[in-house]
Amino acid sequence: MTMTTQTSSRSALRWAISDVLVLAHRNLIALMRIPVALVFSIIQPIMFVILFRYVFGGAIHTGTNYVNYLIPGILVQTTIFGSVSTAIGLAEDLQKGLIERFRALPMARMAVLAGRTISDLARNVMVLLVITGVGMLVGFRPSGGVVAYVQASLLMLSFAYALSWGFAFVGLAAPTSEAAQAMTFPLIFPLTFASAIFVPVQSMPSWLQGFATHQPVSVTAEAVRGLMLGTPHGWGTYETMLWALGAVAILGPLAVRKFRQAIK
């Protein structure tokens, strides 16, 4: 490879990264200009915290302080629900013709998808910090330490980011943003509620335990919980990383292919 070719490749990469960051910034500005959407994305997990902490918590036995069991699971659920906004945002952009306008601009095509997923990742970080603060107010004490908390946060954010690429496919396939939202919930509800987020898997019927134990949301929740509380969690961290890498490897190309079809 000649020096001219290397320089050209580096320049193209810099422009692509710049395009991604510009679109991510644009999406975050749009979010801040509609604060109601951000507020409601925070209110929902807060309601789950209050409901399970003070209404159902007394009836759920986990062998440990239930609030310490609950909050890591709520954080995982919150980041997963946050990745749904990728589908809704892309469906809105497609419906309004904004993606068609991007097509006419001299920009990297992958910037639309990458910018959306990165902005939704940043939004997840903000919500995660808020819900952690709420958890601390209701008694959550992550005894694993600050470093373990950061590791757990990076783990769940990586998993949610991987799911964003699958939801990007859904958003591009949906005719409207409302349809995109309706299409995502049948996918995430069985995974989040038939999992170890709210209750131990051992408390579920025997026919459900196999699925609940090995499905990716349970694996992620147990890994995050183990890191935050400083308790053994086996190979959960590595299994979660494998699930995330597998999701990106499979869902990423599907989303890219669907995006190419959408802009033809």
Helices and strands as residue ranges (DSSP letters): H 3-33, H 35-50, I 51-56, G 57-59, H 66-95, H 98-103, H 110-137, H 146-173, H 177-193, G 201-203, H 206-214, H 216-229, H 236-262
